[in-house]
Amino acid sequence: MDSESPRNPLAKMLLTDTQSTMSRRALLQRTAVGFGSLALSSLLAGESPAHAAENPLAAKAPHFPARAKRIIFLLMCGGPSQVDTFDPKPLLTRDDGKPLPFAKPRVQFNSTANLLKSPWKFQQYGQSGLWVSELFPHLAQRVDDLCMVHSVYGTNPAHGGAMMKVHTGSDNFVRPSIGSWVSYGLGTDNANLPAFVTICPSLAFGGINNWRSSFLPAVYQGTPLGDASVPSDKAHVKYISNSQLPRDIQRLQLDRLSAMNREHQAQAGPEASLEARINSFELAFRMQSEIPKVEDLSGESAATLKLYGMDDPITANFGRMCLMARRFAEAGVRFIQVTHSDSKVQWDQHADLKVGHEKNAKEVDLPIAGLLADLKSRGLLEDTLIWWGSEFGRTPTAESANGRDHNPEGFTMWLAGGGVKGGFRYGTTDDYGYYAAENKVHIHDFHATLLHALGLDHERLTYRHAGRDFRLTDVEGNVIRELFA
């Protein structure tokens, strides 16, 4: 189109009477539409400190050499039972039906009765001989990649508080999510994507507070794809395309809006919330070209789809989520969360433990094993840290005769890749699996260790808010260095 044409909106705004005299304000108003393009080119220009200041999501150097570049968090919402999955207890089997031979916690979610043995058999697998129950036959074949931590403990027996604790380090205040802290500390490796993506997150147990940025700038908030009520094949970033306007007109609108916001800043001074909006608008515009490519699985081979269980209706939903996680990891996203949840059972088996845990394990076992195998074959497992876990575990004592209650006192999480020791177990619970006993790992310790793998010192990763410096681990946390190779 001819630049002189009145159909060109940019030309319309810039055409002036060349004989007239313009004030500096008028000149800025009439030429400011190009400022946004200049800002965008600056955002994409490089990795200089000035660039990082303009674009808060620009890739940042870690505090020290990192073992991992990114984290994939596989959240099993509701609380899998440690004594039925990865932490076998022979005395629990022997003493089935007897009273627990020591005191239960002072604060419990519900009352429980006598000991309840696991309905599943355990077996040792791999060269490492790690124990896995028959709930996870496919994952059992990958145990030599797993780093089991059997002595994790928290402070809250309620889903909401415990879920907030595992995501934000706090169970009684709204704080930034760990994904937001990672985004703040490292930025993204892809300027066209957010640093933090959460796939089908649960809207229960804290909901958006589990992936929000809180007092960190809004650009570090997690970008959700759907939620737990949406099948993963329908889970997409909302409003990623605009059928009403072509891309060049959207760019023009955004430039004009940016110019107005910059003029306001020039008059009123710096404003963090406005700066976050400007950056969010720019990122949203750039995402329109990148997100659809990541979400499109049509180029994946039949063998890859089968590896993730997408040929089976039982595993297809979670398998697609795991495959999406791999694609986001390849594309440069720093923190990817995949949540296994539903509106009925989750892993919260207060009753019917056998039915509920078997259903859930069948849905996730093959996809998780496929994710590990796929990442390893592509060379991505070396610098991708896989984190499997939940908000707490479950009691070895029975509730409703055939279920288990919430238990934050001692439970299992595992890691894989990202420089951790494969085929390794750390810490123990007591003989019945109730309390963390040896080499106890608090949630703050676990968070400090995750950040350490990414090259971030949890004591240096701080943000000043309301007159004090905040961090993910508050004033606690110790790195568990024994987990690293």
PyMOL commands that set and color helices and strands:
alter all, ss='L'
color gray80, all
select helices_A, chain A and resi 9-14+24-43+49-54+82-84+90-94+139-145+159-168+178-186+207-210+218-220+232-234+247-268+272-295+302-307+316-331+353-377+381-383+443-453+481-483
alter helices_A, ss='H'
color red, helices_A
select strands_A, chain A and resi 70-76+122-125+130-133+146-153+196-199+223-225+335-340+384-389+393-399+403-407+411-417+424-426+428-429+436-438+441-442+463-465+468-470
alter strands_A, ss='S'
color yellow, strands_A
deselect
rebuild
show_as cartoon
